[in-house]
Amino acid sequence: MSIKKGLAGMGVALALFGMGGTGSADTPSAGSVPLETVVDYLHSVLEADRTFYTVHVVERMQRRGVIESSEKWREVSALPLPAQFFQEASSLATLTGSSVRYRLISLNPISKQNGPHSDFERKALEAVMAHPDQPYKGPVTEGGARYFQAVYADLAVSPVCVSCHNADPRSQKRDYKLRDVLGAVLISIPMPE
């Protein structure tokens, strides 16, 4: 199956979840599935894909001396960094026409574009830094549209994550250890009217 077809199928599934009926103010729903559950499902898939790529592709290839990962992967013979893998997948997902968005955010971003863009994002980052096992969720309004957003702690799942974050000259923090919270994954889904 092609990437575009797979993403289109994901877009259809997300559209089905995202365009259903409404729920209570406390638990907005998408049809019969609460949006809180939908974002949890999405996060589990995103986290599994990125963890697999990080541990079984990047770490494995680097450990064997086959190929390195690099931020400049388009210019040199290298794998994309796990964060870039995530960002590229997010960009491809927007091609489906789905309004679901996801991105990496951090209070200590290596790239300034990954800093918090709103009070909600800043509060969410502070919350998941303090309690990594508890996602921060809630409705927000952006540009007149309502979204349900969820923020999940993004952990250093591999020594590759730790060494990359600690060695980057732009990093504001250089003492990360395995399983530390590097930042967070933000998922944003349009709320039903």
C-alpha distance (Angstrom), angle and dihedral (degrees) to the residues before:
residue distance angle dihedral
M1 . . .
S2 3.80 . .
I3 3.81 121.6 .
K4 3.79 91.0 -117.9
K5 3.84 92.3 52.3
G6 3.81 91.0 46.8
L7 3.80 91.4 49.4
A8 3.79 90.8 45.9
G9 3.81 88.9 54.5
M10 3.79 89.7 49.5
G11 3.81 88.7 49.9
V12 3.80 91.2 52.8
A13 3.80 91.2 49.5
L14 3.79 91.2 48.3
A15 3.79 91.1 47.2
L16 3.80 89.4 53.9
F17 3.79 90.6 51.2
G18 3.79 94.6 42.3
M19 3.79 101.8 46.5
G20 3.79 102.1 51.5
G21 3.79 130.5 104.3
T22 3.77 128.0 -57.3
G23 3.75 131.2 -96.0
S24 3.76 134.1 -160.6
A25 3.79 120.3 -60.1
D26 3.81 88.9 -105.2
T27 3.78 95.9 51.2
P28 3.78 112.0 25.8
S29 3.77 110.5 -161.4
A30 3.76 139.8 -154.2
G31 3.76 104.7 -145.0
S32 3.77 103.8 -52.1
V33 3.81 94.3 -23.5
P34 3.83 116.2 84.2
L35 3.80 113.3 -125.3
E36 3.81 88.6 -124.4
T37 3.80 88.0 62.8
V38 3.81 93.0 44.7
V39 3.82 92.6 54.1
D40 3.82 89.9 46.4
Y41 3.83 89.3 53.6
L42 3.80 91.8 47.8
H43 3.78 92.2 47.7
S44 3.79 92.9 51.1
V45 3.82 90.5 54.5
L46 3.82 94.1 44.5
E47 3.81 92.0 47.4
A48 3.80 93.2 47.4
D49 3.81 92.9 49.4
R50 3.78 94.2 47.7
T51 3.81 93.8 44.0
F52 3.80 90.8 49.8
Y53 3.81 91.3 49.7
T54 3.81 92.4 46.9
V55 3.81 98.2 45.8
H56 3.81 104.0 30.1
V57 3.79 100.7 34.1
V58 3.82 113.0 22.4
E59 3.81 99.5 31.3
R60 3.79 93.6 39.6
M61 3.81 95.3 48.3
Q62 3.80 93.0 45.7
R63 3.80 93.2 46.5
R64 3.82 89.9 52.5
G65 3.81 91.9 45.9
V66 3.81 91.7 -120.5
I67 3.81 99.3 124.7
E68 3.80 137.8 -20.9
S69 3.78 128.1 -132.9
S70 3.77 118.3 -120.5
E71 3.76 140.8 177.1
K72 3.81 85.8 -129.2
W73 3.82 93.0 55.6
R74 3.81 91.9 136.4
E75 3.82 92.1 58.5
V76 3.80 100.5 38.3
S77 3.78 135.4 36.9
A78 3.81 98.1 -89.4
L79 3.78 143.6 113.6
P80 3.81 118.9 -103.1
L81 3.79 113.8 -100.6
P82 3.82 112.1 -103.8
A83 3.83 90.1 -107.1
Q84 3.81 89.5 53.1
F85 3.80 90.7 47.7
F86 3.81 87.4 55.5
Q87 3.82 93.5 46.7
E88 3.80 93.4 46.8
A89 3.80 91.3 49.8
S90 3.81 89.4 50.3
S91 3.80 90.4 51.6
L92 3.80 91.0 49.7
A93 3.81 90.7 48.9
T94 3.82 90.5 58.1
L95 3.81 87.9 61.5
T96 3.81 88.4 71.7
G97 3.79 89.8 68.1
S98 3.79 91.2 -117.6
S99 3.80 116.6 144.8
V100 3.80 91.3 -144.3
R101 3.81 109.8 115.1
Y102 3.77 133.2 -173.5
R103 3.77 134.9 178.5
L104 3.77 144.4 155.6
I105 3.80 118.9 -97.2
S106 3.79 132.7 -179.0
L107 3.78 143.1 176.1
N108 3.83 85.6 -137.8
P109 3.80 101.8 38.4
I110 3.78 121.2 179.5
S111 3.81 87.7 -154.3
K112 3.81 114.3 44.2
Q113 3.82 90.9 -138.2
N114 3.81 87.6 69.4
G115 3.79 94.7 61.3
P116 3.82 120.0 107.2
H117 3.83 113.8 -74.6
S118 3.81 97.8 -165.6
D119 3.79 144.2 22.3
F120 3.81 88.2 -102.0
E121 3.81 91.0 56.4
R122 3.81 93.1 46.7
K123 3.83 92.3 49.3
A124 3.80 90.5 45.0
L125 3.81 92.1 51.5
E126 3.79 91.6 49.2
A127 3.81 90.0 49.1
V128 3.82 96.3 49.4
M129 3.82 91.2 44.2
A130 3.82 88.3 56.8
H131 3.83 95.2 40.0
P132 3.83 110.1 21.2
D133 3.80 93.7 177.1
Q134 3.83 92.6 59.2
P135 3.81 118.5 71.5
Y136 3.81 117.4 -145.7
K137 3.81 112.7 -128.6
G138 3.76 139.7 174.6
P139 3.79 149.5 122.9
V140 3.81 120.0 -77.7
T141 3.79 135.5 179.8
E142 3.81 119.8 -134.5
G143 3.77 122.7 176.0
G144 3.79 91.4 -15.9
A145 3.82 93.2 -53.3
R146 3.79 124.2 109.7
Y147 3.79 121.0 -130.6
F148 3.76 136.1 178.9
Q149 3.81 108.4 -134.4
A150 3.77 130.6 -167.8
V151 3.80 127.8 -173.0
Y152 3.81 121.4 -159.9
A153 3.80 127.5 -172.2
D154 3.80 113.0 -102.6
L155 3.80 109.2 -144.5
A156 3.79 131.6 -160.0
V157 3.81 96.8 -109.0
S158 3.80 96.7 175.6
P159 3.79 140.8 30.4
V160 3.83 84.5 -112.7
C161 3.82 89.7 66.4
V162 3.79 92.4 48.9
S163 3.79 96.7 46.8
C164 3.80 93.4 45.7
H165 3.82 94.9 49.4
N166 3.80 93.5 42.7
A167 3.83 94.6 47.2
D168 3.81 100.5 44.0
P169 3.83 108.8 106.2
R170 3.83 89.8 -143.1
S171 3.81 92.5 56.2
Q172 3.79 113.4 114.6
K173 3.80 90.5 -159.2
R174 3.79 123.5 45.9
D175 3.78 105.9 173.5
Y176 3.81 102.1 76.2
K177 3.79 118.8 148.4
L178 3.79 131.9 -164.6
R179 3.85 111.8 -69.3
D180 3.85 92.7 17.3
V181 3.79 117.2 138.0
L182 3.81 107.5 -102.9
G183 3.79 94.5 -179.7
A184 3.77 133.6 -67.5
V185 3.78 147.4 -76.6
L186 3.80 114.0 -119.4
I187 3.81 118.0 -157.0
S188 3.81 119.4 -172.3
I189 3.82 123.8 -169.5
P190 3.83 126.0 -179.0
M191 3.79 111.0 -111.2
P192 3.79 117.8 -126.0
E193 3.81 115.3 -103.5
